[in-house]
Amino acid sequence: MMPHGITGLERVNTLHPNMKFTAELESDNQINFLVITIRKTPTKWITSTYRKPSFTDSIIPYSLNHPPQLKHAAKRYLYNRLNTYHLQYDEYKEELDTIHDIMLNNGLPVHTHT
């Protein structure tokens, strides 16, 4: 039982001196959780891909002398993330366009299928 006035967040932050947790609060009917944004509408929940404000579209450029497995792993990760979360059509299309832009900007071949 927690002492009166101590929140769960404060309690979990006492577990280890090198680990500090924060709480994300809902803003404008949406909240970011891990790699998705969950938006609340009057009739449903809509998920979309979340990227931090510091996001850049840099992955291993195709022209660099790295093993092909590493280059394709980045591409597989992006497509896996796209297909793991149940995105609405508009969010899916927007994410697919973003993935294609990332691949084009890094010289990777873009395929039309996912």
Sequence and secondary structure as in RCSB ss.txt:
>XXXX:A:sequence
MMPHGITGLERVNTLHPNMKFTAELESDNQINFLVITIRKTPTKWITSTYRKPSFTDSIIPYSLNHPPQLKHAAK
RYLYNRLNTYHLQYDEYKEELDTIHDIMLNNGLPVHTHT
>XXXX:A:secstr
   TT  HHHHHTTS TT        BTTEEEETTEEEEE SS EEEEE   TT       TTSSS HHHHHHHH
HHHHHHHHHS   HHHHHHHHHHHHHHHHHTT    S  
